Amino acid sequence: YQTKLEFALKLGYSEEQVQLVLNKLGTDALINDILGELVKLGNKTETDQTVTNANTSVMREASSIESQRSESPLQEDVTEDGDNLRPIVIDGSNVAMSHGNKEVFSCRGIKLAVDWFLERGHKDVTVFVPAWRKEQSRPDALITDQEILRKLEKEKILVFTPSRRVQGRRVVCYDDRFIVKLAFESDGIIVSNDNYRDLANEKPEWKKFIDERLLMYSFVNDKFMPPDDPLGRHGPSLDNFLRKKPIVPEHKKQPCPYGKKCTYGHKCKYYHPERGNQPQRSVADELRAMSR
């Protein structure tokens, strides 16, 4: 056994391999037979080592691909999409009265609107409500689900506009001014069915902002539903309207064959690139405005 072991070790085989062969062939086996088995065993070991190395290489490549996927631009776009969404400023009184069918100040309507934007990924959502709505409900000013206002205030989503009593008379600050001013300064979106005509006439930049950034809505039972085309059928989609930088491609529109000579104004069903997203008056309306 010792002679055969030393012979195998000199050829580069291990003692474990020699023992495996001798267990198979017996201690009386000839040197040539042992050598043949060692060669076979060595080839098999090399094959197994190659397969193991290949598997290790494949696993490394797979982990490398997985790490590349986790760092891919698409993944970054998804995680950073919240940063691309515009701030939302909700006219709480308008939304609550709309949900209450203009008879009741329904705080649940405000919650439905807030949840709709939070579920879409908006991080900056603000609701303005007059402070006197914290008072107890009266027959002439019914309020339902009033505890929602307190909850949203604790979550730093709802802000009460100031009001006070002077000699028994309530002095109320104009909440619409808070809404338009915050939305304008934060470059956000106003959620309301109000046109804010009085504020639009105060400042030209406010008028332009209200025309371009006002998001109307409807309530279908307890479902908050803004339109898919907030600025009309030739304007941006709702997804792009709510984003700082549009990422959803718009549908291609056929340009108007009359171009700037078109007299249909905003009623024209074709696309006018020179108008952008602005609602355009017809030629007759322009002449009336000039005559004034």
C-alpha positions in Angstrom: 0.0 0.0 0.0 2.8 2.4 0.9 4.6 1.8 -2.4 1.5 2.4 -4.4 0.6 5.5 -2.4 4.1 7.0 -2.9 3.9 6.2 -6.7 0.5 8.0 -7.0 1.7 11.0 -4.9 4.7 11.5 -7.2 2.3 11.7 -10.2 0.3 14.4 -8.5 -2.7 12.5 -7.1 -3.9 12.9 -3.5 -4.1 10.3 -0.8 -7.9 10.5 -0.8 -8.0 9.6 -4.5 -5.7 6.6 -4.0 -7.9 5.3 -1.2 -11.0 5.7 -3.4 -9.4 3.6 -6.1 -8.0 0.9 -3.7 -11.4 0.6 -2.1 -12.8 0.0 -5.5 -10.1 -2.4 -6.9 -8.7 -3.8 -3.7 -5.3 -3.6 -2.1 -3.9 -6.3 -4.5 -4.6 -4.4 -7.6 -1.8 -3.8 -10.1 -0.1 -0.5 -10.5 -1.3 -0.1 -14.1 -5.0 -0.8 -13.1 -4.7 1.7 -10.2 -3.1 4.3 -12.6 -6.0 3.8 -15.1 -8.6 4.4 -12.4 -6.7 7.5 -11.1 -6.7 8.9 -14.6 -10.5 8.4 -14.9 -11.0 9.8 -11.4 -8.9 12.8 -12.2 -10.8 13.6 -15.4 -14.1 13.3 -13.6 -12.8 15.7 -10.9 -11.7 18.2 -13.5 -15.2 18.1 -15.1 -16.9 18.6 -11.8 -14.6 21.6 -11.1 -15.4 23.1 -14.5 -19.1 22.8 -14.0 -18.8 24.3 -10.5 -16.8 27.2 -11.9 -19.3 27.7 -14.7 -22.2 27.7 -12.2 -20.3 30.2 -10.0 -19.8 32.4 -13.0 -23.4 32.3 -14.0 -24.5 33.2 -10.5 -22.1 36.1 -10.4 -23.4 37.3 -13.8 -27.0 36.9 -12.6 -26.3 38.9 -9.4 -24.6 41.6 -11.5 -27.6 41.8 -13.9 -29.9 42.0 -10.9 -27.9 44.8 -9.4 -27.9 46.7 -12.7 -31.7 46.3 -12.9 -32.1 47.8 -9.4 -30.0 50.8 -10.5 -31.6 51.1 -13.9 -33.0 54.5 -15.1 -36.5 53.0 -15.2 -36.3 52.2 -11.5 -35.1 55.7 -10.8 -38.0 57.2 -12.8 -40.5 55.2 -10.7 -39.0 56.2 -7.4 -38.4 59.8 -8.4 -41.9 60.2 -10.0 -43.2 61.6 -6.8 -40.7 64.5 -7.1 -42.0 65.2 -10.6 -45.6 65.6 -9.4 -46.9 69.2 -8.9 -48.1 70.4 -5.4 -51.9 70.2 -5.0 -53.9 73.0 -3.4 -57.5 72.0 -2.7 -60.4 74.4 -2.2 -61.8 72.6 0.8 -65.1 74.6 1.0 -65.8 74.1 -2.7 -65.1 70.3 -2.6 -67.0 69.8 0.7 -70.1 71.6 -0.6 -70.0 69.8 -3.9 -69.9 66.4 -2.2 -72.8 67.5 0.0 -74.9 68.5 -3.0 -74.5 72.2 -2.1 -76.7 71.6 1.0 -74.2 70.2 3.5 -70.6 70.8 4.2 -69.4 67.2 3.7 -65.9 66.8 5.2 -65.9 63.3 3.7 -65.7 64.8 0.2 -62.4 66.5 1.3 -61.0 63.2 2.5 -61.9 61.5 -0.8 -60.1 64.2 -2.8 -57.0 64.1 -0.6 -56.8 60.3 -0.8 -57.1 60.4 -4.6 -54.0 62.5 -4.9 -52.1 60.7 -2.1 -52.7 57.3 -3.8 -51.3 58.8 -7.1 -48.0 59.6 -5.3 -48.4 63.3 -4.6 -46.4 64.3 -1.5 -47.4 67.9 -1.3 -51.2 68.2 -0.7 -52.8 71.2 1.0 -56.4 71.9 1.8 -57.7 75.3 2.9 -60.9 75.6 5.0 -62.2 78.6 6.9 -61.6 78.4 10.6 -65.3 78.9 11.5 -66.0 75.4 10.1 -64.5 74.1 13.3 -67.6 75.4 15.1 -70.6 73.3 15.9 -73.0 72.5 13.1 -76.0 74.8 12.8 -79.3 74.3 10.9 -78.2 77.1 8.5 -74.7 75.6 8.1 -74.8 71.8 8.3 -71.5 70.0 8.6 -71.0 66.2 8.5 -68.0 64.1 9.6 -66.4 67.1 11.2 -63.8 65.0 12.9 -62.1 64.5 9.5 -61.0 68.2 9.6 -59.1 67.7 12.9 -57.5 64.5 11.6 -56.3 66.1 8.4 -55.0 69.1 10.4 -52.9 66.8 12.6 -51.5 65.2 9.5 -50.5 68.7 8.3 -52.6 68.5 5.2 -55.5 70.8 6.2 -55.0 74.5 7.0 -57.7 76.6 8.6 -57.8 80.2 7.3 -58.1 82.7 10.1 -61.3 84.2 11.4 -62.3 86.0 14.6 -65.2 87.7 16.2 -65.3 91.5 16.7 -68.2 92.7 18.9 -70.3 89.6 18.1 -69.6 89.9 14.4 -67.4 87.3 12.6 -64.5 88.6 10.6 -63.4 86.1 8.0 -60.3 86.2 5.9 -60.8 85.4 2.2 -59.8 81.7 1.8 -59.8 81.9 -2.0 -56.8 84.3 -1.8 -54.9 81.8 0.3 -55.6 79.1 -2.3 -54.6 81.0 -5.4 -51.5 82.6 -3.7 -50.1 79.3 -2.5 -50.7 77.4 -5.7 -49.1 80.3 -7.7 -46.0 80.5 -5.5 -45.5 76.7 -5.4 -46.2 76.3 -9.1 -48.9 73.8 -8.3 -52.5 72.8 -9.2 -55.7 74.4 -7.9 -58.5 71.8 -7.3 -61.8 73.6 -7.5 -64.9 74.2 -9.6 -64.7 77.9 -8.8 -63.3 80.2 -11.6 -61.9 82.8 -9.2 -62.9 85.6 -11.5 -62.4 88.3 -8.9 -58.9 87.2 -8.1 -58.1 86.7 -11.8 -59.0 90.4 -12.5 -56.6 91.5 -9.7 -53.3 90.4 -11.3 -52.6 89.3 -14.9 -50.2 86.6 -13.8 -52.9 85.1 -11.5 -55.4 85.1 -14.4 -52.9 83.2 -16.6 -52.1 80.8 -13.8 -55.8 80.1 -13.0 -56.5 79.5 -16.8 -53.7 77.0 -17.0 -53.7 75.3 -13.6 -57.3 74.9 -12.5 -58.4 71.3 -12.1 -62.2 70.8 -12.1 -63.8 67.6 -10.8 -67.0 65.7 -10.2 -68.3 63.4 -7.5 -70.1 60.2 -8.6 -71.5 59.1 -5.2 -68.3 58.7 -3.2 -65.9 58.6 -6.1 -63.7 61.7 -6.8 -63.4 62.1 -10.6 -61.2 64.8 -12.3 -61.4 65.0 -16.1 -58.9 63.2 -18.3 -58.5 66.4 -20.3 -58.4 69.3 -17.8 -57.7 72.0 -20.5 -60.0 70.5 -23.1 -59.5 67.8 -25.7 -56.6 69.5 -27.4 -54.7 70.1 -24.1 -52.5 67.8 -22.1 -53.7 64.6 -20.5 -54.4 64.5 -16.8 -51.2 62.6 -16.1 -49.1 65.2 -17.8 -51.2 68.1 -16.4 -50.3 66.9 -12.8 -46.5 66.6 -13.6 -43.8 69.2 -13.8 -42.2 67.4 -16.7 -44.5 65.4 -19.0 -43.5 61.8 -19.4 -46.6 60.3 -20.9 -46.7 60.9 -24.7 -49.7 62.8 -25.9 -51.9 61.6 -28.7 -50.9 63.1 -32.1 -53.5 65.6 -33.2 -54.2 66.7 -36.8 -53.2 70.3 -37.3 -55.9 72.8 -38.4 -55.8 73.3 -42.2 -56.7 77.0 -41.8 -53.9 77.7 -39.3 -53.9 81.2 -37.8 -56.8 82.2 -40.1 -59.2 79.7 -38.3 -62.3 81.6 -37.0 -63.6 78.7 -34.8 -61.5 79.7 -31.8 -61.6 77.1 -28.9 -64.5 75.3 -30.7 -62.1 74.1 -33.5 -61.6 70.4 -33.3 -58.2 70.5 -34.9 -54.8 71.2 -33.3 -53.3 74.7 -33.3 -49.6 74.6 -32.3 -49.5 78.5 -32.2 -52.1 78.5 -29.4 -50.3 76.0 -27.1 -52.6 75.0 -24.2 -54.3 78.4 -24.0 -58.0 78.6 -24.6 -58.3 80.7 -27.8 -61.1 83.1 -28.6 -62.6 83.3 -32.1 -61.9 86.3 -34.4 -65.3 87.7 -33.6 -64.6 87.7 -29.9 -61.2 89.3 -30.5 -62.8 92.1 -32.5 -65.4 92.7 -29.7 -62.6 92.9 -27.1 -60.7 95.4 -29.3 -63.7 97.6 -29.8 -64.2 97.8 -26.0 
